[in-house]
Amino acid sequence: QVQLVESGGGLVQPGGSLRLSCAASGSILSTSAMAWYRQAPGKQRDLVARINSGGTINIADSVKGRFTISRDNAKNTVYLQMNSLKPEDTAVYYCNAQNDPFVYWGQGTQVTVSS
């Protein structure tokens, strides 16, 4: 059973930074496409950033230039560095692993951007 455990969420002021971590059990990270999604109250879950097993990165337009995604296969961990945070970035952030035909989700971590 693969588990994804997110950490690093919290309350931050506008303009601040946070780094989210997603630790994967087992050794699936190196062969999986890893992604971060977010879901604000009353809204759908949207893709924020994705990195595939070859290192190709996709970033949502809404966070491009502010967020970066990276992975450390040796630590089985994927990161989301979030800079210049805005109130509209407030959401629950979910880690996702896609290792066809399987898809795994973490439990989510709350990020709140507020003064």
C-alpha positions in Angstrom: 0.0 0.0 0.0 1.5 3.3 -1.1 1.1 6.2 1.2 1.8 9.9 0.5 2.2 12.2 3.5 2.2 15.9 3.0 3.7 18.5 5.4 4.7 22.1 5.5 1.3 23.8 5.3 0.2 26.6 7.6 -0.7 30.2 7.9 1.4 32.8 6.1 1.1 36.5 5.3 0.6 37.7 1.7 4.0 37.9 0.0 5.4 35.1 2.2 6.8 31.7 1.3 6.1 28.1 2.3 7.6 24.8 1.2 5.4 21.8 1.0 6.8 18.3 1.2 5.3 15.0 0.1 7.0 11.8 1.4 6.1 8.6 -0.4 6.3 5.2 1.1 8.1 2.6 -0.9 10.2 3.5 -3.9 7.5 4.6 -6.4 8.7 8.1 -6.7 11.4 7.5 -9.3 8.9 5.8 -11.7 5.9 8.0 -11.0 4.6 11.3 -12.3 4.2 13.4 -9.2 1.9 16.4 -8.8 0.4 18.9 -6.5 -3.2 19.9 -6.6 -5.2 22.3 -4.6 -8.8 22.7 -3.7 -10.3 25.9 -2.2 -13.7 25.7 -0.4 -16.6 25.3 -2.9 -14.2 24.9 -5.8 -12.9 22.0 -7.8 -9.5 20.4 -7.3 -7.0 21.9 -9.7 -3.6 21.0 -10.8 -0.9 23.3 -9.5 2.3 21.6 -10.7 3.5 18.3 -12.1 6.9 16.7 -12.6 7.1 13.4 -14.5 9.7 10.6 -14.0 11.9 12.2 -16.7 11.9 15.6 -15.0 9.5 17.4 -17.3 7.7 20.1 -15.3 4.3 21.7 -15.9 3.1 24.6 -13.8 -0.3 26.2 -13.8 -0.5 29.7 -15.2 -2.0 31.0 -12.0 1.2 30.2 -10.1 3.9 30.3 -12.8 6.9 32.4 -11.7 6.0 31.9 -8.0 5.8 28.2 -7.4 8.3 25.5 -8.3 8.1 21.7 -8.0 11.1 19.4 -7.5 11.8 15.9 -6.5 14.4 14.0 -4.5 14.2 10.4 -5.6 16.7 9.3 -3.0 14.5 10.7 -0.3 11.2 9.6 -2.0 10.1 13.2 -1.5 8.6 15.8 -3.8 8.5 19.5 -2.9 6.4 22.5 -3.8 8.2 25.8 -3.1 5.7 28.6 -3.0 6.8 32.2 -3.0 5.0 35.5 -3.2 1.9 33.9 -1.8 -1.5 35.5 -2.3 -4.8 35.2 -0.5 -6.2 33.4 -3.5 -3.6 30.6 -3.0 -5.5 29.6 0.2 -6.6 26.0 -0.3 -5.9 22.4 0.8 -2.9 21.2 -1.2 -2.8 17.5 -2.2 0.1 15.4 -3.3 -0.6 13.0 -6.2 1.3 10.1 -7.6 0.5 8.5 -10.9 2.1 5.2 -11.6 -0.1 3.7 -14.3 -2.5 2.1 -13.8 -2.5 3.4 -10.2 -3.1 6.8 -8.8 -2.4 7.8 -5.2 -3.4 10.8 -3.1 -2.2 12.2 0.1 -4.5 13.5 2.9 -3.9 17.1 2.1 -2.3 20.0 3.9 -4.0 23.4 4.6 -2.3 26.5 3.3 -3.9 29.8 4.4 -2.6 33.1 3.2 -3.9 36.0 5.3 -2.8 39.1 7.1 
